[in-house]
């Protein structure tokens, strides 16, 4: 790590004064002496930007210049580092980030959507200008997973990256289990508590977590960011019955992100999975995040911490700022953007056991017809349970041996023709962690 070239202050332009932005203001103001001692130079905010200047933000902003337009902030001559915590992958956030790079500024961002959609182009522009983009706060809140991948594990060939990266989904799933409540009940509870985005599908649909996974996969496997290739499935179809049945078998259901390089290409998926209840992922409660990194030399590393909130996210922003103040400049995705490979997408290439839940008409031969469909698709059965019931419909649980998702989908496509299926079946991967 090189020493800072100057004792002059590092001047920040802060775009966005929501929860995270105010968290950054508070750290800069309250820890000024500590930061200077650790970097060898002062770190100060010179200007800020937000839409409403009159809003009460519970912070002293009187000493900062104000810009209503973040692009104007990005172009100011008294700003060395543009800190973007506005959000959104188009419009002001993208325009201002591009303006900052064009005017010779480094960028620190908490914007996972911006980087998931435009990271390659932005990284190329920054590196061509001799600048850097840092984005620790964009993934897993306060967990320093990007720094771990780009620095601590830089000598490893990464084998797999996986994790629970959306605290709202983990809250919903663990709350369903603990209180024996339906998905719909807990979803509404989370919405009223403010745990969900204005568009809840960003959370429960897996999109937010998918952005994060795409960024980690790029760093881990030296590929261009390919969010469009992430297999996304949200948690909306997970019922309390699934929670109970998984628990009965010694599993927990998590919205789990997995990225790994296979013989067929880069596999990226953010889907509900069963994981062993005894594994740290299975034990993860509430809104906490967890990322598991597997390298050829280091083995498996588990990192757990708060995935959102003022303090944790602002802490991650300031970790990047402090690295810049120290003079540490690394390529955006851990290696020069021009050297990143075009990934070959591989959809669920790795076989795994699957949990299948369905409701059948309670009549002779119903189970045999389902078993025949599975066998014809090349899927063998490990366990089969039929639960006590009343009436004409019978709940059935099947656990398969390892199979590809294509074979599972093929079998389920044949179920409807049997005439014994009631409603739609549910299929969840059992992840070997």
N, C-alpha and C positions, 0 to 999 in steps of 0.2 A: 504494500500500500504506500503510495507516494504521499509526501507531506503537502499541505496546501501551499500554493504558490504565493499567497499573499495573506497578510494579517487583516486585510480589509474585510468589512462585514460581507457576508453572503446575504443578498437582498432577495426576499421572496415577494412574488405577486400572487395573491391567493384568490382564486376564482371559485366562488361558492361559499356561502356563509350559513349553511344548514348545520346539522348536528356535527358532521365531521369537520367542516371548516372552523366552527367555533372551538372544537376540540384542539385543532392545530393552533389557533390563536392563544388558547390557554397554556398549552405547553411552551410555546415560544416566550410568552410573558412570564410564566411562573418558573421556568427552568433555564432562564437566559444564562446565568452564571455557570450552571452545570454543563450546558451545551458548549459554551465557549471553552471551558476547561477540557472538554473531551475532543474538541475539533481544532483548538488553537486559534479560533477566530469567532467573532460574534455572528449570530444568525438573527436577522431582523426581518420583519414584515414592513415593506414600504408602501404597498398599495393593495387594495382589495376590490372585489367586484361582486355584486349581487343585484337582483332586480329591484328590491324594495329597500331603500335607504332608511325609511322611517320605522321599520320593524324593530321591536325590542328583542335583542339577541343575547342578553345576559353576559355581555362582554364589553370591555372598553375598546372601541374602534376609533376613538377620536384622533389618535396619532397617525392614522393611515390615510393616504390619498384614496379617493373613491372613484371607481369607473363603473358606469352602468353597463357598459359593453365589455365583455371579457376579451374580445379581440383587441380593443384599445389597451386593456391591461397587459395583454401579452406582448404588445409592441413598445411598452414604456422603456425608456433608457435607464431608469433607476431600478429595473428588475433583472436579476441574474437567473433566477429559477422560477419558472411558471408552475404553480401548484394548482392542479385542476381537480376539484372535488364536486363538480356540478352534476355529472351524470349525463346519460344520453349518448347514443353513438352517432348522431348526426347533429346538424345545426351548430349552436354556439360552442359546444364542447369541442367538436372536431375542428371548426374554423379557428378557434382560439389556439388550440394545440398546434395546428399547422402554422399559424402566425408566429407563435413563440419559436418554433424550430427555424422558420425562415429568417427571423431576426437574431439568431445566434444564442438562443437560450436553452438550457437544459429543462426537462419537464419531469415533474413528479405527479403521478396520476393515481386516483382511486377508482378509475372508470373501467370496469371489466368489459362492459359492452363495447365501448369505443375500441379497445385493443383487440377484442375478439373479432370484430368486424374489419378493422382497418390497421391492425398491428403491424403487418408486414410493410405496408406502404409508409406508415409513420416511422418505423424503425429504419428503413432505407433512407428516408429523408433526413432523419436525425444523424445517422452515421455519416452520410455524405457531407453534412454540415459540421462534423466534428463534435456533435452534441449527443446526449444520452436521454433516454426515457426510462424512468424507474417506476415500478408499479406494484410494490409490495402490498399496499393497502387494497389492491383490486381483488386479491384472492385470500380467502380464509381469515379476514379481519386481522387480529393481532398476532396470528401465527406466522413466524418468519420463514415461510416455506419457499419463497422465491430465492431468498438469500441462501438458504440451505442448498437448493438445487444448483444455483449458479456459482457458489463459492465452496461451501463445505463438502459437497459431494461431486465437485467438478472432475475428480479423478475416477469416477465410477461410470461404467456403462449402465444406464438405468434399465431395469427389467420391467417394472410396473409402478404406476402411480395410481393411488385410489384414495377415496375419502368421502366423508360426509361434509358437504361444503355449503349447505343452506340450512341455517339454524331454524328458520320458520318451519320447514318440512320436518326436521328432527323433533321440534317441539310438538307438532301435531301428532306424529307417529308415537312418540313416547307418552304423550298425554292420553291418547286413545288407549294405550296398553294399561297405564297406571290406573285410570279412572273407569275403564270399560265403557267408553263413550264412542259414539259413531263418528265417522269422518265428518259428516255435515255439522254435527254439534261442535266439534273441536275447531273446525275451519272457521265457524262464525265467532267462536271465542277468541281465536287468534286475530281475526279481523278487528274485533272490538278493542283488543289490547294494543293494536297498532303494530303487530308483528309482520303484517303482509304489505307488499307493495301496493300502490294505487291500482295497478293491474295485477291482481293476485296470481294470474297465470305465470308471471315471471318467476314466482316462487314455486307454487305447487305444480306447475307444468314442467319444472326442471330447467327452464331457460337460464335463469341466473346462475345456477350451479354449472350448467353446461358451458357458459362463457368461461368460468374459472377453470374447468377441466381442460378446455381447448388451450388456454394459456400455459398451464402446467405441462401439457403434452408437448407443446412446441419446445419448451426449454429442455424437458427430459430427453426427447428423442431427436432434437436437432432438425425439426421440420417447420415449415411455414404454418402459422396458425390456421386451422381449418375447422372453425365452429360449425360450418354447414355440414360437415361429415360426422358430427357428434350424434349418436343415436339417442334421442330424447323420449322419455316416457315419464309422465308425472305420477303423483301419488293419489290422484282422484279416484282410481278404481280399487284402492286398498280398503277393504272393509274391516269392521271389528272382528268378523269371523276369521279373516286371514290373520289378523293379529293374534287371536286366541289359538288357532291351529298351529301357527309357527311357534308360538311359545310352548305348546304341548310337545313339539318335536325338539325343543332346545334351541330355537332360533329367534332372532329379532328381525323385523323388517326395517330397512333403511333405504332412503334415496341415496344410492351409492354411485359415485363416479369412478370409472375404471379406464385407464389408458395403458395400452401395452403394444409393443411392436411384435407382430407375429409374422410367420412365413408368408401370409397373404397380404400383409400391410399393417397400417396403424389402426388399431381398434380403439374407438372412443365411445363410451356409452355412459349415460346418466339415467339410470333406471331404478325402480324399486327392486331390491334384492333381499333374500334371506341371508343372514350372516350368523355364525355361532354366537349364542348368548354369552359364552365365556370369553370371547375375543374382545379387546378394547373397543372395537367398533360396535359390537353388540351391547356393550355396557354404557355407551354414550347417551347422556340424558339431556333433555331440554334443548336450548338454543346453541349449545356448544358445537364447535366444528372439530373434525379430526382428519388429518392427512397422513397416509401411510406411504412411505417411499421405500422402494426396493432397488438396491444397487448390487452389481456383481461382486464388489469387494466388501461393502459395508453390511450387506444383508438387509434386514428390515428395520426401518426407523418409524416410530409412531410419534406424531406431534399433535397435541391437543390444546385447545384454547378457545377464547371467545371469538366468534366469527363476525361480529358486527358491534355497533355501539360507538358512542363518541370517543371514549378513551382508547379502546383497542385499535380502532381504525386510524385515529389521529396518531397513535404511537407508531403504527406502520408507516404512515406518511413521513413522520419525523425521522424514522430510521433511514429512509432514503435520502432525506435532506441532509442529514448528518454525514452520510457517506460522501455526498457531493461536496460538503464543506471540508471534508478531509482530503478531497482530491481523488477519490476513487471513481473511476469511470469504466464501466463495463458495457459491452454490447447489450442491447435491449433484451434479447432472448438468450443471453449467455454465450453466443458466438455471433460473428458478423452476419447481419441479415441476408447478405448476398450469398452466404454459404448454406443457408437453410434449404433443406430438400423439399421438393413437392411430395406431400404424403400420398401414399396409395391407400385409400380408405378400405377398411375391412369391417364389415358389419357382423358383430357377434361371432367372430371366426373361431373363438376358443370354446370347445364343448364344455358343458357343465351339467350337473343335475338340475332338474326343474321341479318346482312345486306347481301342481295343477289342482285347482278347485273348481268343481262344477256341481250342478244339481241335475239329477236324472229322474225320469219317471220310475216309480217303484214297481217294476214288473220284471218277470223272469227274462234273463238274457241281456238286460240293459248294460251291465258292467262288461259282459263279454264283447258286446259290440264296440264299446269304447276301447277295450284292450286290443281288439282287432285293428282298429284305426291306428293306434299307436304302433303296433307291430308292423303294419304295412308301410308306415313312414320310417321304419328303422329305429324306433324308440322303444327301449326295454324298460320294464317297470321294476322299481326297487321295492316300493311299499305301496299298499293300497288300503285305505280305510273308508268304511261306510259308517256314518255316525247315526245314532239313534234319532228318530224323527217321528213326526205325526203327519198323517195325511198321505197324499199320493206322490209327493216329491221327496227324493232321498239325497242329502248332501254327501258328496264323495270327495275324498282327497287322494291324490296320486303323487308319489315322488318317483321320478324317473332316475335311471342311471344317466351317465353323461351323454348329452346329446347336443346337437347344434340347434340354434334358434330356428333355422330354416326348417329342420325336421319337425320341431315342436309345432311351428305354425302350419306346416303341411298336415300334421295329424289333426290339429284343431279345426282346420278347414273341412275335414272329412266328418267331424262330429255331427254337424247339423243334418247330414244326410241319413244318420242312423235313426232319426225319429224318436230318440229317447232323451235328448238334451233339453233342459228347461233353462232358458236364459243364456247368457254368454259365459263361457268359461274364463277363468283367470289363470294366467301363467306367470310365475315369478322365478327368476334365476336364483339358484343357491350358489352364492359366491364362495369359492375356496380361498380363504384369507389366511 
